[in-house]
């Protein structure tokens, strides 16, 4: 989790990188330096497997590299100041209660894990949290100081983490769809039962996305078509001029395998 330099004092929030929220795969996030995500061998493999022109796969490599770049804004999520401070206060009150119940100092300090002084108003306010993190004998006093000094501690959680999606996956799927369309490929698919007797989506574009995902992640398991089906539906709706967001609110459709 890396903090960005962007903040909005008027709205009282910051935007932060939150890789790890609802990840579909263990994406290889790093500085791709604008060189693309695929090796020459991977580019050749995709060209051969899907009968795609090399320039299109090279273009896809750049798109995917941008989606996974460690300095991209793909995974930025909003953290509201008031909510972050309230989350921290809850943790600190719990820590103080544990301390009064004579819990061991290590257990008490677990409640302080992940706290930040990003919203501290003054340098003096910002210095309270580091002191509390290393305090032993006077920890309760330091916790009280933190609770009495608004902004001196905040727990940086995204405002909408329950509904947050894997934005890197979404961007990768969108990139694959654009390239697939540029190649004149068909978006047809069928519903088939997989090895675990679950319905999954099968088709050329799904295999294409899965092949790309395997090249840029360390996940041991294949990315199921059902996981990114809505992303593809979103793309098709957008290209057809419909409201793409309407599809994102639908529940996954399961049922008997059938050809679509």
C-alpha positions in Angstrom: 0.0 0.0 0.0 1.6 3.2 -1.1 0.5 6.8 -0.4 0.2 9.2 -3.3 1.1 12.8 -3.2 -2.5 13.8 -4.1 -4.7 15.1 -1.4 -7.8 17.3 -1.2 -8.0 19.4 1.9 -11.4 20.8 1.0 -13.0 17.4 0.8 -10.9 16.0 3.6 -9.7 12.9 1.8 -6.7 11.4 0.1 -6.3 8.9 -2.7 -4.1 5.9 -2.0 -2.9 2.7 -3.7 -4.6 -0.3 -2.3 -3.3 -3.3 -4.2 -4.6 -6.4 -2.5 -8.3 -5.6 -2.2 -10.4 -8.3 -3.9 -7.5 -9.4 -6.2 -8.5 -11.9 -8.8 -4.9 -12.9 -9.2 -1.4 -12.3 -7.8 -0.6 -9.6 -10.4 3.1 -8.8 -11.1 3.1 -5.1 -10.2 6.3 -3.3 -10.9 7.9 -0.4 -12.8 7.6 -1.6 -16.4 9.3 1.7 -17.6 6.9 1.9 -20.6 8.4 -1.2 -22.2 5.4 -3.4 -22.0 4.6 -6.4 -19.8 5.4 -9.3 -22.2 8.8 -10.8 -23.2 9.5 -11.4 -26.9 8.8 -15.1 -26.3 5.5 -14.4 -24.7 4.5 -12.1 -27.6 5.4 -14.8 -30.1 3.4 -17.4 -28.1 0.3 -15.2 -28.1 0.7 -14.5 -31.8 0.9 -18.2 -32.6 -1.8 -19.5 -30.2 -4.4 -16.9 -31.2 -3.3 -16.2 -34.8 -2.8 -12.5 -34.0 -0.6 -9.9 -35.8 2.5 -9.1 -33.9 1.9 -5.4 -33.8 -1.4 -5.9 -32.0 0.2 -8.1 -29.3 3.0 -5.6 -28.9 0.3 -2.9 -28.4 -1.4 -5.1 -25.9 1.9 -5.6 -24.0 2.1 -1.8 -23.6 -1.5 -1.6 -22.4 -1.0 -4.4 -19.8 2.2 -3.0 -18.6 0.5 0.3 -18.0 -2.3 -1.4 -16.1 0.2 -3.2 -13.8 2.8 -0.4 -13.4 3.5 0.3 -9.8 3.1 4.0 -10.3 -0.2 3.8 -12.3 -3.4 5.2 -10.8 -5.4 2.1 -11.7 -5.8 1.1 -8.0 -6.4 4.5 -6.4 -9.1 4.5 -3.8 -10.5 7.3 -1.7 -9.9 7.5 2.0 -11.9 10.1 3.9 -10.2 11.9 6.7 -13.1 11.8 9.2 -13.7 8.0 8.6 -10.0 7.2 8.9 -9.7 9.1 12.2 -12.8 7.4 13.6 -11.4 3.9 12.6 -8.2 4.8 14.5 -10.0 6.1 17.5 -11.9 2.8 17.7 -8.7 0.8 17.6 -7.0 3.1 20.2 -9.9 2.8 22.7 -9.7 -0.9 22.3 -6.0 -0.8 22.9 -6.5 1.3 26.1 -9.2 -1.1 27.3 -6.9 -4.1 26.8 -4.1 -2.3 28.6 -6.4 -1.7 31.6 -7.2 -5.4 31.6 -3.5 -6.1 31.9 -3.1 -7.6 28.5 0.5 -8.1 27.3 2.0 -5.0 25.6 2.5 -6.9 22.4 -1.2 -7.7 22.1 -2.1 -4.1 23.0 0.1 -2.7 20.2 -1.5 -5.0 17.6 -4.4 -2.5 17.7 -2.0 0.2 16.6 -0.8 -1.7 13.5 -1.4 0.2 10.3 -2.1 3.6 12.0 -0.8 6.7 10.2 -0.2 10.3 11.1 -1.0 11.6 7.6 -3.8 13.9 8.8 -1.8 15.4 11.7 -2.2 19.2 11.7 1.2 20.1 13.2 4.6 18.5 13.5 4.0 18.1 17.2 0.8 16.2 16.5 2.6 14.0 14.0 5.1 13.1 16.6 2.7 11.6 19.1 2.0 8.3 17.2 5.7 7.3 16.8 6.2 7.9 20.6 3.1 5.7 21.4 4.4 2.9 19.1 7.6 2.6 21.1 6.1 3.4 24.5 5.8 0.8 27.3 5.3 2.2 30.8 3.4 5.3 29.7 1.5 3.7 26.8 -1.9 4.5 28.3 -0.9 8.2 28.6 0.2 8.2 25.0 -3.0 6.6 23.8 -5.0 9.3 25.7 -2.9 12.0 24.0 -3.7 10.5 20.6 -7.4 10.3 21.3 -7.4 13.9 22.5 -5.5 15.2 19.4 -7.6 14.9 16.2 -5.7 13.8 13.2 -2.7 12.5 15.1 -3.7 9.0 14.2 -5.7 7.5 11.3 -6.5 4.0 10.0 -6.2 4.2 6.3 -9.0 2.1 4.9 -10.7 2.8 1.6 -14.2 4.2 1.9 -15.8 1.5 -0.2 -13.6 -1.6 0.4 -16.5 -4.1 0.5 -17.5 -3.0 -3.0 -14.0 -2.4 -4.3 -13.1 -4.4 -7.4 -9.9 -5.7 -8.9 -9.3 -2.6 -11.1 -6.0 -4.0 -12.5 -7.9 -7.1 -13.8 -10.6 -4.8 -15.2 -8.1 -2.8 -17.2 -6.3 -5.9 -18.4 -9.6 -7.4 -19.6 -10.5 -4.2 -21.3 -7.2 -4.1 -23.1 -7.6 -7.6 -24.3 -11.1 -6.8 -25.6 -9.9 -3.8 -27.6 -7.1 -5.9 -29.2 -9.4 -8.8 -29.8 -11.9 -6.5 -31.5 -9.1 -4.8 -33.6 -8.1 -8.3 -34.8 -11.7 -8.9 -36.0 -12.3 -11.8 -33.6 -15.6 -13.1 -32.4 -16.8 -12.5 -28.9 -19.0 -15.6 -28.7 -18.9 -17.9 -25.7 -20.6 -20.9 -24.2 -21.4 -22.0 -20.6 -19.7 -25.3 -19.7 -19.2 -27.2 -16.5 -15.6 -27.1 -15.3 -13.7 -29.8 -13.4 -15.4 -28.8 -10.1 -18.9 -29.1 -11.7 -19.3 -25.3 -11.7 -20.6 -23.4 -14.7 -17.8 -21.4 -16.4 -17.6 -19.2 -19.5 -15.6 -20.6 -22.4 -14.7 -18.9 -25.7 -11.9 -17.4 -27.7 -11.8 -14.1 -25.9 -12.0 -15.9 -22.5 -9.0 -18.1 -23.4 -7.1 -15.0 -24.6 -7.6 -13.2 -21.3 -6.6 -16.3 -19.4 -3.5 -16.7 -21.4 -2.5 -13.0 -20.8 -3.4 -13.2 -17.1 -1.1 -16.3 -16.7 1.8 -14.4 -18.2 1.5 -11.4 -15.8 0.6 -13.1 -12.5 2.1 -15.6 -10.2 -1.2 -17.3 -9.4 -1.1 -21.1 -9.6 -4.7 -21.4 -10.7 -6.3 -20.4 -14.0 -8.4 -17.3 -13.9 -12.0 -18.5 -14.3 -14.0 -17.0 -17.1 -16.9 -16.3 -14.7 -14.6 -14.0 -12.7 -14.1 -11.5 -15.6 -17.4 -12.2 -17.5 -18.9 -8.9 -16.4 -15.8 -7.1 -17.6 -16.3 -8.4 -21.1 -20.0 -7.7 -20.9 -19.2 -4.2 -19.9 -16.9 -3.8 -22.9 -19.5 -5.1 -25.3 -22.2 -2.9 -23.9 -19.9 0.1 -24.2 -19.1 -0.7 -27.8 -22.8 -1.1 -28.6 -23.7 2.2 -27.1 -25.7 0.8 -24.2 -25.3 1.8 -20.5 -22.3 -0.4 -19.5 -22.7 0.2 -15.8 -26.1 -1.4 -15.8 -24.4 -4.7 -16.4 -22.1 -4.3 -13.4 -25.0 -4.3 -11.0 -26.4 -7.6 -12.3 -25.9 -10.9 -10.3 -23.9 -13.6 -12.1 -26.0 -15.8 -14.3 -25.7 -19.5 -13.6 -27.7 -22.4 -15.0 -27.5 -25.2 -17.4 -24.6 -25.1 -19.9 -25.8 -23.5 -23.1 -24.3 -21.9 -26.2 -24.7 -18.1 -26.5 
